[in-house]
Amino acid sequence: MRISKPLCRAATKPILKASAATGLATLLVAAAPPPAQTGPEQEPKPAHIFAPIDYPTAINRYRSADGTPGPDYWHNRADYRIDVALDAPAHRLTGQETITYSNNSPSTLNVLWLQLEQNIYRETSRGAAAMPARFKAHGHTEGMQIDRVALLDAHGKEIAVTPLISDTRMQIALPTPLAPASTVKFTVSWHYEIPGTWGGRTAVTPSRNGDIFEIAQFYPRIAVFDDLRGWDTAPYLGGEFYLDYGDIDYRVTVPSTFLVVGSGALLNEKDVLTAQERQRLAQARVSEKRVLIRNQADIETASHLSANGTRSWHFFMPNTRDVAFVASAALLWDAAKLNLPPVAPAPGLKPTPRLAMSVYPVEGIGPQAWDRSTEYVKHSIEYFSSSWYPYPWATAINVGGHGAGMEYPGIVFDGMQDRDAKLFWITTHELGHGWYPMIVGSNERRHGFMDEGFNTFIDSLASRHFNKGEFAPKQDGEYAPDTGKPADDIVKILKDPVYDPLMTSSTIPGHGNRHAMAYFKAAYGLELLRSQILGPERFDRAFRHYIAVWAYKHPTPSDFFRLMESDAGEDLSWFWRGWYFENRSPDYALDAIDYTNKDPKKGVSLTISNKGWLPLPVTLAVTREDGSVERIVIPTEVWSGGNTHVVTLKGGSPVRRASLDPDHAIPDIDRSNDALSPAPHPSSPASSH
């Protein structure tokens, strides 16, 4: 999500005790309890830095020691059939859905829990109480009004039930408990008022040619029942989501002049598109460059026509955790082909080419604005697919609207006014969420860094890759915001006590800049692993494996930590502890340069001290008077025996200058003592002048 989005909270509170409510356990170490974090003046303790670590999630039959799903791993499934109708003048959405819920767990379920995120807009919601300023200027809605809930028996007969609604959750008590390896089918009918731009992630936004309806969290969605907490029913406080996977078949009925673009494949093109639009769409499926399917003349004509009835747009998306859509008469539409293997738009249909698409109002037109959006969409999807894991769905869509900077499977909501590098970065970031958490289904409500940080990391690599680095390095509100150099920009965050560790639950309100931790620090941690600790080859292979084995499943931070250690062949407990469980940082000093028997030809010794609690590998560069340069990487392990280390080099020309981390590759928090330039030695040519 983007910097202007008001609803995401970074992970920001230390985990101190075991908690039945969160399922998070104390960080256990073999040595004494962690010392207080009083700053760099406290001498680092190797016994703490390198102590063993017990991860919060235990190893069991569901989650293995190597970080992969265990032999009995399971997750439940939810398939949806949804019909919604948009009353545009009234800003009202009415819907009915049928959910088929499959219990793959070993437990018998007495109740079902559903999420009603629209209820955050109620005056009495917990979210409104937590963020009163958000609603002060705009008021509230009545939230999602549930009209009817009914269970379906084996013959399809409806059995009405009375749900229990608690804030943004709804419980359905089952008259017959749902046994393992069985399914239940039920229907829900509802309606709600769509909030205006103040709705943030789901909103109605005015434009020159009409309102733009960005519709998300628009249907009751079943909560996750997992092996960690049973029903995970954390209330919606404006943060993010945690959802199971299934097929979603949905229809959207709108005024006849409206265009609807949604997650998944459009199945009834002949019913809703003109012959000219279908012809242009066919051209786009074989074009590397964007093809305008609805151009400015088309939408300005459509926006001034009186709606003659309605049209229903039919979409299907397989194996997804969610869907969202945009509807308006004001949207231009362009598309180009994705260079990925064709996929079937729905079961039983012939595979077709896949599409990168953009929709936006005339306010977004411009050669460095939304005219380039589909180019950015193509690059993001194709690059991430080739680098990490294949994109699975028929379309990838960028919407220029309110500008919430929000992601859903196959579709993202960005800003009609976005331009230049900002549009590239936000497009790439939001589409990168297609991998985290849309494919790798981590729990965003509790572990924000597992989607925001992982995604920001792959975004930073995409910036280097696109068009010979046109928008590199990534430098925005999410990553290296000051200079584009993460090792330098992260220092003020590492030194600021306002920030709490990454492993804090995301349900706890954050402190400081919310992007600093779950986005920037989490992403830069992966970059440090890749470039400084493991190297790209080991890191990339392990990271790809993580995505592959946890695709469409629910990993925890512990699963990630274990898999990276096992695959990379490294004990990384010191890094996980210092970077994720605590807020530690590296701090080295070059203390002295000495010659053996005062003769540089006999050898030189350089004394280095470790003053930090995160001893990352560090490069020592030594420049001799004869111009030669020696670079030595000092590994982390040397600090397990103490805080002083001596590097001995062969004899030769006197030393002109020695420095630690000359490339600013690690975030040393005090660089004032990282370099020495000794006085010229008598044998040096410089000493004769």
WOZI-V531410 format. One record per residue. N is the residue number from 1. RES is the residue in one letter. SS is DSSP state (hx for helix, st for strand, lp for the rest). Layout:
BEGIN
n=[N	N]
res=[RES	RES]
ss=[SS	SS]
END
This chain:
BEGIN
n=[1	2	3	4	5	6	7	8	9	10	11	12	13	14	15	16	17	18	19	20	21	22	23	24	25	26	27	28	29	30	31	32	33	34	35	36	37	38	39	40	41	42	43	44	45	46	47	48	49	50	51	52	53	54	55	56	57	58	59	60	61	62	63	64	65	66	67	68	69	70	71	72	73	74	75	76	77	78	79	80	81	82	83	84	85	86	87	88	89	90	91	92	93	94	95	96	97	98	99	100	101	102	103	104	105	106	107	108	109	110	111	112	113	114	115	116	117	118	119	120	121	122	123	124	125	126	127	128	129	130	131	132	133	134	135	136	137	138	139	140	141	142	143	144	145	146	147	148	149	150	151	152	153	154	155	156	157	158	159	160	161	162	163	164	165	166	167	168	169	170	171	172	173	174	175	176	177	178	179	180	181	182	183	184	185	186	187	188	189	190	191	192	193	194	195	196	197	198	199	200	201	202	203	204	205	206	207	208	209	210	211	212	213	214	215	216	217	218	219	220	221	222	223	224	225	226	227	228	229	230	231	232	233	234	235	236	237	238	239	240	241	242	243	244	245	246	247	248	249	250	251	252	253	254	255	256	257	258	259	260	261	262	263	264	265	266	267	268	269	270	271	272	273	274	275	276	277	278	279	280	281	282	283	284	285	286	287	288	289	290	291	292	293	294	295	296	297	298	299	300	301	302	303	304	305	306	307	308	309	310	311	312	313	314	315	316	317	318	319	320	321	322	323	324	325	326	327	328	329	330	331	332	333	334	335	336	337	338	339	340	341	342	343	344	345	346	347	348	349	350	351	352	353	354	355	356	357	358	359	360	361	362	363	364	365	366	367	368	369	370	371	372	373	374	375	376	377	378	379	380	381	382	383	384	385	386	387	388	389	390	391	392	393	394	395	396	397	398	399	400	401	402	403	404	405	406	407	408	409	410	411	412	413	414	415	416	417	418	419	420	421	422	423	424	425	426	427	428	429	430	431	432	433	434	435	436	437	438	439	440	441	442	443	444	445	446	447	448	449	450	451	452	453	454	455	456	457	458	459	460	461	462	463	464	465	466	467	468	469	470	471	472	473	474	475	476	477	478	479	480	481	482	483	484	485	486	487	488	489	490	491	492	493	494	495	496	497	498	499	500	501	502	503	504	505	506	507	508	509	510	511	512	513	514	515	516	517	518	519	520	521	522	523	524	525	526	527	528	529	530	531	532	533	534	535	536	537	538	539	540	541	542	543	544	545	546	547	548	549	550	551	552	553	554	555	556	557	558	559	560	561	562	563	564	565	566	567	568	569	570	571	572	573	574	575	576	577	578	579	580	581	582	583	584	585	586	587	588	589	590	591	592	593	594	595	596	597	598	599	600	601	602	603	604	605	606	607	608	609	610	611	612	613	614	615	616	617	618	619	620	621	622	623	624	625	626	627	628	629	630	631	632	633	634	635	636	637	638	639	640	641	642	643	644	645	646	647	648	649	650	651	652	653	654	655	656	657	658	659	660	661	662	663	664	665	666	667	668	669	670	671	672	673	674	675	676	677	678	679	680	681	682	683	684	685	686	687	688	689]
res=[M	R	I	S	K	P	L	C	R	A	A	T	K	P	I	L	K	A	S	A	A	T	G	L	A	T	L	L	V	A	A	A	P	P	P	A	Q	T	G	P	E	Q	E	P	K	P	A	H	I	F	A	P	I	D	Y	P	T	A	I	N	R	Y	R	S	A	D	G	T	P	G	P	D	Y	W	H	N	R	A	D	Y	R	I	D	V	A	L	D	A	P	A	H	R	L	T	G	Q	E	T	I	T	Y	S	N	N	S	P	S	T	L	N	V	L	W	L	Q	L	E	Q	N	I	Y	R	E	T	S	R	G	A	A	A	M	P	A	R	F	K	A	H	G	H	T	E	G	M	Q	I	D	R	V	A	L	L	D	A	H	G	K	E	I	A	V	T	P	L	I	S	D	T	R	M	Q	I	A	L	P	T	P	L	A	P	A	S	T	V	K	F	T	V	S	W	H	Y	E	I	P	G	T	W	G	G	R	T	A	V	T	P	S	R	N	G	D	I	F	E	I	A	Q	F	Y	P	R	I	A	V	F	D	D	L	R	G	W	D	T	A	P	Y	L	G	G	E	F	Y	L	D	Y	G	D	I	D	Y	R	V	T	V	P	S	T	F	L	V	V	G	S	G	A	L	L	N	E	K	D	V	L	T	A	Q	E	R	Q	R	L	A	Q	A	R	V	S	E	K	R	V	L	I	R	N	Q	A	D	I	E	T	A	S	H	L	S	A	N	G	T	R	S	W	H	F	F	M	P	N	T	R	D	V	A	F	V	A	S	A	A	L	L	W	D	A	A	K	L	N	L	P	P	V	A	P	A	P	G	L	K	P	T	P	R	L	A	M	S	V	Y	P	V	E	G	I	G	P	Q	A	W	D	R	S	T	E	Y	V	K	H	S	I	E	Y	F	S	S	S	W	Y	P	Y	P	W	A	T	A	I	N	V	G	G	H	G	A	G	M	E	Y	P	G	I	V	F	D	G	M	Q	D	R	D	A	K	L	F	W	I	T	T	H	E	L	G	H	G	W	Y	P	M	I	V	G	S	N	E	R	R	H	G	F	M	D	E	G	F	N	T	F	I	D	S	L	A	S	R	H	F	N	K	G	E	F	A	P	K	Q	D	G	E	Y	A	P	D	T	G	K	P	A	D	D	I	V	K	I	L	K	D	P	V	Y	D	P	L	M	T	S	S	T	I	P	G	H	G	N	R	H	A	M	A	Y	F	K	A	A	Y	G	L	E	L	L	R	S	Q	I	L	G	P	E	R	F	D	R	A	F	R	H	Y	I	A	V	W	A	Y	K	H	P	T	P	S	D	F	F	R	L	M	E	S	D	A	G	E	D	L	S	W	F	W	R	G	W	Y	F	E	N	R	S	P	D	Y	A	L	D	A	I	D	Y	T	N	K	D	P	K	K	G	V	S	L	T	I	S	N	K	G	W	L	P	L	P	V	T	L	A	V	T	R	E	D	G	S	V	E	R	I	V	I	P	T	E	V	W	S	G	G	N	T	H	V	V	T	L	K	G	G	S	P	V	R	R	A	S	L	D	P	D	H	A	I	P	D	I	D	R	S	N	D	A	L	S	P	A	P	H	P	S	S	P	A	S	S	H]
ss=[lp	lp	lp	lp	lp	lp	lp	lp	lp	lp	lp	lp	lp	lp	lp	lp	lp	lp	lp	lp	lp	lp	lp	lp	lp	lp	lp	st	st	lp	lp	lp	lp	lp	lp	lp	lp	lp	lp	lp	lp	lp	lp	lp	lp	hx	hx	hx	hx	lp	lp	lp	st	st	lp	lp	lp	lp	lp	lp	lp	lp	st	lp	lp	lp	lp	lp	st	lp	lp	lp	lp	lp	lp	lp	st	st	st	st	st	st	st	st	st	st	st	lp	lp	lp	lp	st	st	st	st	st	st	st	st	st	st	st	st	lp	lp	lp	lp	lp	st	st	st	st	st	st	st	lp	hx	hx	hx	hx	hx	lp	lp	lp	lp	hx	hx	hx	hx	hx	lp	hx	hx	hx	hx	hx	lp	lp	lp	lp	lp	lp	lp	lp	st	st	st	st	st	st	st	st	lp	lp	lp	lp	lp	st	st	st	st	lp	lp	st	st	st	lp	lp	st	st	st	st	st	st	st	st	st	st	lp	lp	lp	st	st	st	st	st	st	st	st	st	st	st	st	lp	lp	lp	hx	hx	hx	lp	lp	lp	st	st	st	lp	lp	lp	lp	lp	lp	st	st	st	st	lp	lp	lp	lp	lp	st	st	lp	st	st	st	lp	lp	lp	st	st	st	lp	lp	lp	lp	lp	lp	lp	lp	lp	lp	lp	lp	st	st	st	st	st	st	st	st	st	st	st	lp	lp	lp	st	st	st	st	lp	lp	st	st	lp	lp	hx	hx	hx	hx	lp	lp	hx	hx	hx	hx	hx	hx	hx	hx	hx	hx	lp	lp	lp	lp	lp	lp	st	st	st	st	lp	hx	hx	hx	hx	hx	hx	hx	hx	lp	lp	lp	lp	lp	lp	st	st	st	st	st	st	st	st	st	st	st	lp	lp	lp	lp	st	st	st	st	lp	lp	lp	st	st	st	st	st	st	st	st	st	st	st	st	st	lp	lp	lp	lp	lp	lp	st	st	st	st	st	st	st	st	st	st	lp	hx	hx	hx	lp	lp	lp	lp	lp	hx	hx	hx	hx	hx	hx	hx	hx	hx	hx	hx	hx	hx	hx	hx	hx	hx	hx	lp	lp	lp	lp	lp	lp	lp	st	st	st	st	st	st	st	st	st	st	st	st	st	st	lp	lp	st	st	st	st	st	lp	lp	lp	lp	hx	hx	hx	hx	hx	hx	hx	hx	hx	hx	hx	hx	hx	lp	lp	lp	st	lp	lp	lp	st	lp	lp	lp	lp	lp	lp	lp	hx	hx	hx	lp	hx	hx	hx	hx	hx	hx	hx	hx	hx	hx	hx	hx	hx	hx	hx	hx	hx	lp	lp	lp	lp	lp	lp	lp	st	lp	lp	st	lp	lp	lp	lp	lp	lp	hx	hx	hx	hx	lp	hx	hx	hx	hx	hx	lp	lp	lp	lp	lp	lp	lp	lp	lp	lp	lp	lp	lp	lp	lp	lp	lp	lp	lp	hx	hx	hx	hx	hx	hx	hx	hx	hx	hx	hx	hx	hx	hx	hx	hx	hx	hx	hx	hx	lp	hx	hx	hx	hx	hx	hx	hx	hx	hx	hx	hx	hx	hx	hx	hx	lp	lp	lp	lp	lp	lp	hx	hx	hx	hx	hx	hx	hx	hx	hx	hx	hx	hx	lp	lp	lp	lp	hx	hx	hx	hx	hx	hx	hx	hx	hx	lp	lp	lp	lp	lp	lp	st	st	st	st	st	st	st	st	hx	hx	hx	lp	hx	hx	hx	lp	st	st	st	st	st	st	st	lp	lp	lp	lp	lp	lp	lp	st	st	st	st	st	st	st	lp	lp	lp	lp	st	st	st	st	st	st	lp	hx	hx	hx	hx	hx	hx	lp	lp	st	st	st	st	st	st	lp	lp	lp	lp	lp	st	st	st	st	st	st	lp	lp	lp	lp	lp	lp	lp	lp	lp	lp	hx	hx	hx	lp	st	st	lp	lp	lp	lp	lp	lp	lp	lp	hx	hx	hx	hx	lp]
END
